[in-house]
Amino acid sequence: MFAARGIAVSFSVFFIVYCALSLAVAFGWHRAWTHGRRLSLRRAADFLFALRMLPLTTAAVITAIFTVPSFLLLEPRAIDEPLGGIPLVLGICGVLLAVVGLVNASLAWRRASRAVAEWTRGARFGEATGSVPVLKISPPFPPVTVTGIVRPRILLSGSAQLQLTGPELQTALNHELAHVRRADNLKKLLMRFVAFPWMGGLEAAWLEATEMAADEAAVTTSCEALDLAAALIKLSRLVPEAAPTDLTTALVHGPASAVHARVERLLAWVEAGKERRLPVRKYSSWYGLGCGLAAASAAIAMFALTYSQLLAHVHTATEWLVR
C-alpha cells in the first residue's frame, strides 16, 4: 500500500503541475513572445522551444526532486492508510498522460519512417555535406529535406538539382545542415510527446522561427542570401502546400505566406547590406563563465540549506492531497 500511495501521489503531482503550466503557456505565450521577438532568430527559436517544454521539465523536476523524496523520507511506512479517490484518479490521469505522449511520439515516428522509406526507394548516395550523407532520390517531393535523429541524412531530389544553380543548391544544403546542428527533428519528436490542446499557435511560431534561424545560419554574404531566396522561390513550386513535416525539416513547407515571409527577410538582409561580423565583446568569455559558475554555486548552496524545509512543505501538501 505504501508503494501504491507513493506512485499515485507522484503521478498526481506531475499531472497537476503539468496541466496547470500547460494551460498557462497555451494562453499566455503571446505575451511572453512580445519580449522574445527582440532576441536574435536563433535565441528566439530556443526561447519558444523552452517555453513549449516548460510544463514537462518543471513537472518532472518537481516530482523527481521534491515529491518523491518527501514521500520516501517523511511518509510513515507503518501506517496502513487507505488510498483516497482523488489521488487515485489524478494518478491514473498522470499515467494516461504519459501513455498518450508515448503513443503520439510513436505514431509520428512511424509516419516519418514510412514516408522516408518511400522517398528513399532506389536512392543513390551523393557527395556528403560535412559529416551528413546526401541521398539523391527519384520523387520530386521533398526537394531538399533532413530526415533522421540519431543518423541524419539529407534527401535531395533530381528536380531540385535541375532547378537550382550550384550556389543556390549549396545554400539550401547549408540550411539543412543548420537544422542538423540544432537537432530540430529531435525537438519535433519531443513536441509530439508533450502534445496538449491549444498549443498549435506556439508550435507554429516555433517552426517559423527555427526556419528563419536556419536561413540566417546558412548565409554569410549578400550573394548567399540572394541564392537562398532564389532557391526558396524555385522549390516552392515543387512542394504541395499540405506537405507533411513530422520529424523532417524540409527547406520549403507549409503555406505560401510562410515562404514569402522568409524570402522577404532574406531580401531585407541584402538591402541592408548586412554582413556577418563577430560581435565585439566587452568582457572575455572567461569572465562570463566565472560569473555563471559563481551564480550557480550560490544557487546550489541556497538550495541545499533550504532543501529539508522544502521537503517538509511538499509533504504537507501531498498529505492534504491524499486525505
PyMOL commands that set and color helices and strands:
alter all, ss='L'
color gray80, all
select helices_A, chain A and resi 2-36+41-74+85-119+158-163+166-181+184-193+200-218+222-236+256-271+285-322
alter helices_A, ss='H'
color red, helices_A
select strands_A, chain A and resi 124-125+134-137+144-147+153-157+248-250
alter strands_A, ss='S'
color yellow, strands_A
deselect
rebuild
show_as cartoon
